[in-house]
């Protein structure tokens, strides 16, 4: 079982922190993850706000692969509607050549209205069409070495990608999926579906089963295990772990609610976001405290034994999965984030890496 760390690059929750310190702390954790034997370090693409800011995760990962020895690096994800497919294909091919196969490519559609707004000429209503068209072009370019397109968003004359892609991405392609449309897209692109631990996994099973069924129908083989993305706090004392996890995850969720406006009504009038409109209705009903309770139940935190028990229950429900988790979020002091990851690395990581 592959186990990774997620690097949000966030400042929300750390009053007065400099952006350079945010990067120093996240990259310090990544280098330590390499030493501990984690399989992959993931960087999200986000812009403009303290919730998360990494405007070019391929550039960031090119640096990281140069200062680590064995850990893979991955985009979780490149937000395709914000990027020209030609440039994505070039950057990905370049990074994979530099990383010599230690690179995993993940794509996503984007959810934040605040992030979409500054991208002139890119409407959130167009996100589904842009994602589907652009992702298909890039995936085909990585397979053949040539990119072309005749769609409405990205007309592209056929041109060769240099440096040439040298390795297949068949088992290194990931798609973030929450809505039904994104689940279908993950299956269509033969990507490993990635889901965040923000609601009960029992409620996710219809989407997971649909992904597996569609993948088998389209590709004539069994779908790969999905990847689940968590926010973890690992601590030796159970009561202290609960107290701290509640504090830091509560701060993180406050930032998430502000950034994504997830309780707002704008999803109902934005094309392609019907699933989020329904989720917003539920969240408005349960409120912020109810959302935190749902989040705390879905993600893995606590003592090493509690985390292992949580993940074992998840595996019994959804089957084999890849696992990635953030250790720095919600104002966690750097020394606590490092201690949490070290404890996880010594007592949880070796166990779950042996899982099939």
C-alpha positions, 0 to 999 in steps of 0.5 A: 500500500502506497502512503503519501503526505499532502502539502497544502501550503496554507497560512490560515491559522498561523497569524502573522506567518510569512509565506516563505516560512509556510514553504520552509515548513512544508518542504521540511516535512517533505524532506523528513517524509523522504527519510521516513520512507513515505512513498510520495509527496503531493502538492495541490494547485491553489492561488491567491489565498491563505487557504492554500497557495501553490500556483505551479505545483510542477515547478515546486515538485521539480525542486523537491525531487532534486532535494530528496532521494527516493520519495515520488512526487505528485500533483494533487492536482493540476486544475485543468480549467486554469491551465493551457493543455499544451503548457501542462503537457510540456511541464509534465513531460519535463518534470517526469524526465527530471524525476526519472519516473518518480512523478505521478500526475493528478488532475482536478476541476476546481471548486472555489469561486474566489479562485476562478474569478481572477482568471480572466475569460475562464468561467466556472460554468465552463469548468466541466467542458474545459476539464474534459477537453483539456485533460483528454488532450494532455493524457493523449499527448503523454501517451503519443508525444504529440498534442492536438485538439479541435474542441471549442476551448483549446483548438491546438494544431498538432505539435510534438512535445519536447522533451519527449515523454519517455514513460507511460503514465498508465499507473501514474494518473490520478483524478480528484473526484467528488461529483458524479461527473468527476467520478465518470471522468476518472473512469473515462481517463483511466485515472486512479480516483482520489477522494478526500475524507470529508464525509462518511465512507459509507456514503461514498460507496455508491460513487466508488462502486460506480467508478469501478463498474464504469472503469471495467466497462470502458477498459476491460480490466479491474479499476485500480485502488482509489486514493483517499486523502486525509488530514491526520494528527498522530499523538501518543496520548489519546485525550491530548490527541482528541483535544488537539485534533479537534482544535486544528481540524476545526480551524482548518474547516473554518478556512475551508468553509470561507474559501469554498463558500460550501454553504452558499447557494451559488452552486445551485446556479453554476453549471456542473456543480449540482452535487455541491448544491445538494451538499450545501443544503446538507451542510446548511442543515447541520451547521459548522459544528455538524460538519466538523463532527462528520469530518472528524469521523471520516478522517484518521487521527489519534494514537497510532493504534486508533489510526490503524483501527480507523484505516483497517475499518476503511479497508474492510469497507472500500477494499485496498486503497492508497493513502495520503494525509496532511500533517500541517494544517489549521495552525499546527505548530511546526514542531507538533506537525513534525512530531505527529508525522514522526510518530506516524512514520515509526508506528503506523507507516510500516504497518499499512505499507505491508497491506496489499 
